[in-house]
Amino acid sequence: KQCLNTYTSDIKVPISFTVGNDKYLRINTTQCNDADNCNSAVLGVPTVNATKNGLQCPTCFALNFTACNSSVTPCTGDETYCMDFTGFLYQ
């Protein structure tokens, strides 16, 4: 939960990423701006739909490392777009 200066999004929620190596990222989000603590509700974690849908995207994911080996990963469920993002994920 956090405060933002602005938030506009056409992203369908919940958000689902298949990042390769049998790793999935599921995000549920909501937005509000009508009252203090308007985001106090507890959101549920989206369920995993691991059914391959025939689409593929290049992926590169490595937990606890700053470099990874690129591969092609099948998309699952409602995933219909490839996207790029960069960051560090440590466990």
C-alpha positions as CSV (number, residue, x, y, z in Angstrom):
1,K,0.0,0.0,0.0
2,Q,1.3,3.4,-0.8
3,C,0.5,7.0,-1.8
4,L,1.0,8.2,-5.3
5,N,1.1,11.6,-6.9
6,T,-1.0,10.5,-9.9
7,Y,-2.3,7.2,-11.1
8,T,-3.8,6.5,-14.5
9,S,-3.8,3.1,-15.9
10,D,-5.6,1.1,-18.6
11,I,-3.9,-2.1,-17.3
12,K,-6.3,-5.0,-16.7
13,V,-6.2,-6.3,-13.2
14,P,-5.2,-8.6,-11.7
15,I,-1.9,-8.5,-13.5
16,S,-0.1,-11.7,-14.4
17,F,3.5,-12.2,-15.5
18,T,5.2,-15.5,-16.4
19,V,8.9,-14.7,-16.0
20,G,10.3,-18.1,-16.9
21,N,11.9,-20.9,-14.8
22,D,8.4,-21.8,-13.6
23,K,8.1,-18.4,-11.8
24,Y,5.0,-16.3,-11.9
25,L,4.3,-12.9,-10.6
26,R,0.6,-12.1,-9.8
27,I,-0.4,-8.6,-8.7
28,N,-3.8,-7.3,-7.6
29,T,-4.3,-3.6,-7.4
30,T,-6.9,-1.0,-6.8
31,Q,-6.9,2.8,-6.8
32,C,-8.9,5.4,-4.9
33,N,-8.7,9.1,-4.1
34,D,-11.8,9.9,-2.2
35,A,-10.9,9.7,1.5
36,D,-8.1,9.1,4.0
37,N,-7.2,5.4,4.2
38,C,-9.3,4.6,1.2
39,N,-7.0,1.7,0.4
40,S,-7.4,0.0,3.7
41,A,-9.2,-3.1,2.2
42,V,-7.2,-6.3,2.0
43,L,-6.8,-7.5,-1.6
44,G,-6.6,-11.2,-2.4
45,V,-3.7,-12.7,-4.3
46,P,-4.8,-13.6,-7.8
47,T,-4.9,-17.3,-8.6
48,V,-2.4,-18.9,-11.0
49,N,-3.7,-19.9,-14.4
50,A,-0.7,-21.9,-15.8
51,T,-2.6,-23.1,-18.9
52,K,-0.4,-22.3,-21.9
53,N,-2.3,-20.1,-24.4
54,G,-0.1,-20.6,-27.5
55,L,1.7,-17.2,-27.3
56,Q,5.4,-16.9,-26.3
57,C,7.6,-14.0,-25.1
58,P,11.4,-13.7,-24.6
59,T,12.2,-13.8,-20.9
60,C,15.3,-13.4,-18.7
61,F,14.9,-14.0,-15.0
62,A,17.3,-15.0,-12.3
63,L,16.6,-14.8,-8.6
64,N,19.4,-13.3,-6.5
65,F,21.5,-12.5,-9.5
66,T,22.0,-9.3,-11.6
67,A,22.5,-11.2,-14.9
68,C,20.4,-13.9,-16.6
69,N,20.2,-16.1,-19.6
70,S,17.6,-15.2,-22.2
71,S,15.0,-17.8,-23.2
72,V,11.5,-18.0,-24.7
73,T,8.7,-18.7,-22.3
74,P,5.1,-19.8,-23.1
75,C,2.5,-17.3,-22.0
76,T,-0.3,-18.6,-19.8
77,G,-3.9,-17.8,-19.1
78,D,-5.0,-14.3,-20.2
79,E,-1.4,-13.1,-20.9
80,T,-1.5,-11.6,-24.4
81,Y,1.4,-9.1,-24.3
82,C,5.2,-9.1,-24.0
83,M,6.7,-6.4,-22.0
84,D,10.1,-5.2,-20.8
85,F,11.0,-4.3,-17.2
86,T,14.2,-4.3,-15.2
87,G,14.8,-4.7,-11.5
88,F,16.3,-6.8,-8.8
89,L,14.4,-9.5,-6.9
90,Y,16.2,-11.0,-3.9
91,Q,14.9,-13.7,-1.7
